[in-house]
């Protein structure tokens, strides 16, 4: 097969529009859309994306890695990359869609991501792509509950954002490190206009060695790295992402309607259901009001309880030098574990694995000042002050 859901690759009618002047591999990818009626801006951004992917192909990477979150942007990138590679089989490239499962994702998003990955696997096989779905999870010692309830880490915040790197980035990097024989092109769904901090990070990367033209974004990894980073839809507006997912992708056979239903035509930002990086989780507040998701209100209430208890100064451990530390008292952690296990049983949802419970209790048995179980004669905690890791 040459295209998803069809046996023939339709040919775009030749028009005087700007895409008729595009390079051959871009025009072949555009042919997958047939004679769909696309507005001028939609055609323009699709051409931008395919030209960006053509630039990736020019750099001779032998593996393209889509960092997949299950959200609208990474789904769009995965679809576009697969269309481009199906249309241009002369590029001998392996495509990996890598999903970093934090084990803390909002349940509706996780279910939607699972369904899409199942479809991707079938679609890739049908199209004859050398493509793979890879799901990675953090090692047990780095998981959210083991760090927070076991080690006593405070909930992540702007000054100590320990979650993203351990739960998402490190597991994906570990996978790439294990597969060290590839020259990797990392395809991300980052876009300008998503947030002020995202725009600042994009501009900073451009100022420190990236290539950032009007329609293109590229950043090389550290010296000696086997990976480079690209953002094929960096210039897409949110409305165009939705136009693609609502009208174009379904016409090509992609079941993106479930994703649109999840967002509910709103500008929602999905993440972990325990996320403490936002003061108020408006996404969860919206989802839990929908029919069939009322049970998520209990998860939201527990999230608020964790943040409140762990940030209360009276629930923090005193450091060996007498200062108040960031670690949460063991008694509070024990209470939270009991509440979490009770919530898991009541809802019938897997919120914490047995191996995580074992790891948490193993942490509590360690003789450290964080666990308040090493005392000097004068009653103060022993041990040297160490930076959390």
Buried (B, 14 or more C-beta within 10 A) or exposed (E): BBBBEBEEBBEBEEEEEEBEEBEEBBBBBBBBBBEBEBEEEBBBBBBBBBBBBBBBBEEEBEBBBBBBBBBBBBBBBBBBBBBBBBBBBEBEBBBBBBBBBBBBBBBBBBBBBBBBBEBBBEBBEEBEBEBBBBBBBBEBBBBBBBBBBBBBBBBBBEEEEBBBEBBBEBBBBEBBEEBEEBEBBBBBBBBBEBEEEEBEEBEEBBEEEBEBEEBBBBBBBEEEEBBBBBBBBBBBBEEBBBBBBBBBBEEBEBBBEEBBEBBEEEEBEBBBBBBBBEEEBEBBEBBBEEEEBEEBBBBBEBBBEBBEBBBEEEBBBBBBEEEEBBBBBBEBBBBBBEBBEEBEEEBEEEBBBEEBBEBBEEBBEEEBBBBBBBEEEEEBBEEEEEEBE
